[in-house]
Amino acid sequence: MTDEEPVRIRAAGGVAWRPGADGVEVCLVHRPRYGDWSLPKGKLDAGEHPLRAAVREVAEETDVRAVPQVRLPTVRYHSEGRPKAVDFWSMRAATTGGFQPDTEVDEVRWLGVDEAVRRVSYPHDAEVIAAFAALPPVTGIVLLARHGHAGTRGTWTGPDNGRPLDVQGWAQARELADLVALIRPARLLAASARRCVQTLDPAAALLDLPIEVTGDLDEPKPGQQPDECVLAAAACLTALAVEGEPVAVCSQGKVIPGLLERLTGRTDDFTTAKGGGWLLAFTGDRLLAADRL
């Protein structure tokens, strides 16, 4: 299957990992229908975000609740004569339940990386595990979001900082809450604009967390240089990542591209749609990966 061939089947899964006595262990599943050992994965539900599907499928097949960290290579092949693409993420195991064998998965094993590479039945799974093994340790996760749709400045008569989300923006905020919950954040932080705080409101209600408001994530004020805001936002995100607990933050469209350019050292297109965002993985105070949600 080539990258140009249209995908008919979308699926997602993960390399769920945990620290073991002799190093990192990853989770494999045995599927009796195929008699194979593979990474946990499954098809997306209608309208489902691939990241949510990946976390859900890992939980359903292994009873492992895991926190996504870094996007891994997408696997492409044909299934039942149709082109299929499977998106993978590395995931830190947070909790495990009582696995019960069934007709889909009858055995789960935690293996060292080298043994897992040898055990999987398909070369593409081995390549995904090898890509995971090549990553430096992930020590911090930040979900960075842009606020949802809030009408236009021209139709709002009050101070721009008070412009609220509109109907579309609230729908985006509810969708975002589902993704925020996947990283199990310890904190929620928003820029001081009302629309930024409101974008995290559904996540705050879902997770029973307060929203901390900080000017370090704000757009430039009149007379302020954009670089000042970028430096403040970069320092804020780096400090949060160094704390080690997953965090979700909401900022603004004039901050995020410059912020990501500074953290990555690249000049890619970091334009972020309203209600969109990024999953950022840090190793210490260095950004390791920025994956668009």
C-alpha positions in Angstrom: 0.0 0.0 0.0 1.3 3.5 -0.9 0.8 6.7 0.9 -1.2 8.0 -2.1 -3.7 5.1 -2.0 -7.0 6.2 -0.3 -7.5 4.7 3.1 -10.7 2.7 3.5 -10.1 1.4 7.1 -8.9 3.7 9.9 -7.6 2.2 13.1 -5.4 3.2 16.0 -3.4 1.6 18.8 -0.5 2.0 21.1 2.8 0.8 22.5 1.7 0.7 26.2 4.7 0.6 28.4 5.7 0.4 32.1 8.9 0.2 34.0 10.0 -3.3 34.8 12.7 -4.9 36.9 15.1 -5.1 34.0 14.0 -2.0 32.1 11.0 -0.9 30.1 8.3 -3.5 29.3 5.7 -3.2 26.5 2.3 -4.8 26.2 1.5 -7.3 23.5 -1.8 -9.2 22.9 -2.5 -12.6 21.5 -5.4 -12.9 19.1 -6.8 -16.4 18.8 -8.7 -15.7 15.6 -5.3 -15.1 13.8 -3.0 -17.0 16.1 -0.7 -13.9 16.2 1.0 -11.6 18.7 0.6 -7.9 18.0 0.3 -4.5 19.4 -3.2 -3.6 20.8 -5.2 -1.7 18.2 -8.7 -1.4 16.7 -10.9 0.4 14.3 -12.1 4.0 14.9 -15.8 4.5 15.7 -17.7 6.9 13.5 -16.4 10.4 14.1 -13.9 9.3 16.7 -10.6 11.1 17.1 -7.7 8.7 16.4 -6.0 9.5 19.7 -9.1 8.7 21.6 -9.6 5.5 19.7 -6.0 4.5 20.4 -6.4 4.9 24.2 -9.8 3.2 24.1 -8.6 0.2 22.1 -5.6 -0.3 24.4 -7.9 -0.3 27.4 -10.5 -2.6 25.8 -8.0 -5.2 24.7 -5.6 -5.2 27.7 -7.4 -3.5 30.6 -4.5 -1.0 30.7 -5.5 2.7 31.1 -2.6 4.5 29.5 -1.5 8.2 29.0 -0.6 9.0 25.4 2.8 10.6 24.9 4.4 10.6 21.4 3.0 9.7 18.0 4.7 6.8 16.4 4.9 5.7 12.7 1.6 5.0 11.0 1.4 1.5 9.6 -0.3 1.0 6.2 -1.3 -2.3 4.7 -4.2 -4.1 3.1 -6.9 -5.9 5.3 -9.5 -8.0 3.5 -8.5 -6.4 0.2 -8.9 -2.9 1.5 -6.2 -0.3 2.3 -5.9 0.2 6.0 -3.9 2.8 8.1 -3.2 2.3 11.8 -2.0 5.3 13.9 0.1 4.5 16.9 1.1 6.4 20.0 3.5 5.5 22.8 1.5 5.4 26.1 2.6 5.2 29.7 0.5 2.7 31.6 -1.3 4.5 34.4 -3.6 1.8 35.8 -4.4 -1.8 35.0 -7.5 -3.8 35.7 -8.3 -7.4 35.7 -7.8 -8.7 32.2 -10.4 -11.3 31.1 -9.6 -13.5 28.1 -12.2 -13.5 25.3 -12.6 -14.4 21.7 -10.7 -11.3 20.5 -7.8 -11.4 22.9 -7.0 -14.4 25.0 -3.6 -13.4 26.4 -1.7 -10.3 27.4 2.0 -10.2 28.0 4.5 -7.6 29.2 7.8 -8.1 27.6 11.1 -6.3 27.4 11.6 -4.3 24.2 14.0 -6.7 22.5 11.8 -9.7 23.3 8.7 -7.9 22.1 10.4 -7.2 18.8 11.1 -10.9 18.4 7.7 -12.0 19.6 5.4 -9.9 17.4 4.1 -11.6 14.3 4.4 -8.7 11.8 7.4 -6.7 10.8 5.4 -3.5 10.9 4.7 -4.0 14.6 8.4 -4.6 15.2 9.2 -1.3 13.4 6.7 0.6 15.6 8.3 -0.9 18.8 11.7 0.0 17.5 10.6 3.6 16.9 9.3 3.7 20.5 12.6 2.2 21.8 14.6 4.9 20.0 12.8 7.7 22.0 14.5 9.4 24.9 12.6 9.0 28.2 9.4 11.2 28.2 9.3 13.1 31.5 6.5 15.7 30.8 3.3 15.9 28.8 1.5 19.2 27.9 -1.7 19.4 25.8 -1.6 22.8 24.2 -4.9 24.1 22.8 -6.1 27.2 21.0 -9.4 28.6 22.2 -12.6 27.7 20.5 -14.5 29.9 18.0 -15.6 33.1 19.6 -17.3 35.1 16.8 -15.3 38.1 15.4 -13.7 41.1 17.0 -15.8 43.4 14.7 -19.1 42.1 16.1 -18.1 42.3 19.8 -18.6 45.7 21.4 -16.8 45.1 24.7 -13.2 44.6 25.5 -11.7 41.9 23.3 -10.4 40.0 26.4 -14.1 39.5 27.4 -15.2 38.1 24.0 -17.0 34.7 24.8 -17.2 31.5 22.9 -20.1 31.2 20.5 -22.2 28.0 19.8 -19.5 26.5 17.6 -16.8 27.3 20.2 -18.7 25.6 23.0 -19.0 22.5 20.8 -15.3 22.6 20.2 -14.6 23.0 23.9 -16.7 19.9 24.6 -14.8 17.9 22.0 -11.5 19.1 23.4 -12.5 18.0 26.9 -12.5 14.4 25.7 -8.9 14.7 24.5 -7.8 16.6 27.6 -9.1 13.7 29.8 -6.9 11.2 27.9 -3.7 12.7 29.4 -5.0 12.7 33.0 -3.9 16.2 33.7 -2.9 17.3 37.2 -3.5 21.0 36.2 -5.5 23.2 33.8 -4.1 26.6 32.8 -5.6 29.2 30.5 -4.6 32.6 29.1 -6.6 35.4 30.7 -9.0 35.9 27.7 -12.5 34.8 28.6 -12.6 32.5 25.5 -9.5 30.7 26.7 -10.9 30.0 30.1 -14.3 29.0 28.7 -12.5 26.5 26.3 -11.3 24.6 29.3 -14.6 24.8 31.2 -15.9 21.4 30.0 -12.6 19.7 30.8 -12.6 21.3 34.3 -16.2 20.0 34.9 -15.3 16.5 33.6 -12.1 16.2 35.7 -13.2 18.3 38.7 -10.1 20.5 38.4 -9.8 24.3 38.8 -8.7 26.5 35.9 -5.6 28.5 36.7 -5.5 31.8 34.7 -2.1 33.2 33.7 -1.0 36.1 31.6 2.1 34.2 30.5 -0.1 32.6 27.8 -1.6 35.8 26.6 -1.4 37.5 23.2 0.6 40.7 23.0 -1.0 43.7 24.5 -0.8 47.1 22.7 2.8 48.3 22.7 4.1 44.8 23.7 6.5 43.0 21.4 5.4 39.5 20.2 8.7 38.0 21.2 8.0 38.9 24.8 4.8 36.8 24.8 6.5 33.9 23.1 9.3 33.9 25.7 6.9 34.0 28.5 4.8 31.2 27.1 7.8 29.0 26.4 9.1 29.5 29.9 5.6 28.7 31.3 5.2 25.5 29.3 8.8 24.3 30.0 8.4 24.9 33.7 5.1 22.9 33.7 6.7 20.0 31.8 9.6 19.9 34.2 7.2 19.4 37.1 6.5 16.0 35.6 2.7 15.8 35.8 0.6 16.0 32.6 -0.9 19.5 32.1 -3.4 21.0 29.7 -3.2 24.7 28.7 -5.2 27.0 26.4 -3.6 29.9 24.7 -4.2 32.1 21.6 -3.5 32.1 17.9 -0.9 34.8 17.9 1.1 33.0 20.6 1.1 29.3 19.6 3.0 29.4 16.3 5.9 31.4 17.7 5.9 29.4 20.9 6.2 26.1 19.0 8.9 27.5 16.7 10.9 28.5 19.8 10.4 25.1 21.5 11.1 23.0 18.5 13.8 25.2 16.8 11.9 24.7 13.5 10.0 27.0 11.2 7.2 24.5 10.3 3.7 25.6 9.8 2.4 25.7 13.4 -0.8 27.5 12.5 -3.5 26.1 14.8 -7.2 26.1 14.1 -9.6 27.4 16.7 -10.4 24.5 19.0 -7.4 22.6 17.8 -4.1 21.8 19.6 -1.0 19.8 20.0 0.3 17.0 22.2 3.8 18.0 23.4 6.2 15.6 24.9 9.2 16.7 26.9 12.4 15.1 28.1 13.5 17.2 31.0 13.3 20.8 29.8 13.6 19.9 26.1 10.7 19.5 23.8 10.9 16.0 22.2 7.8 15.9 20.0 5.0 18.2 19.0 2.1 16.2 17.5 -0.9 18.0 16.0 -4.2 16.7 17.5 
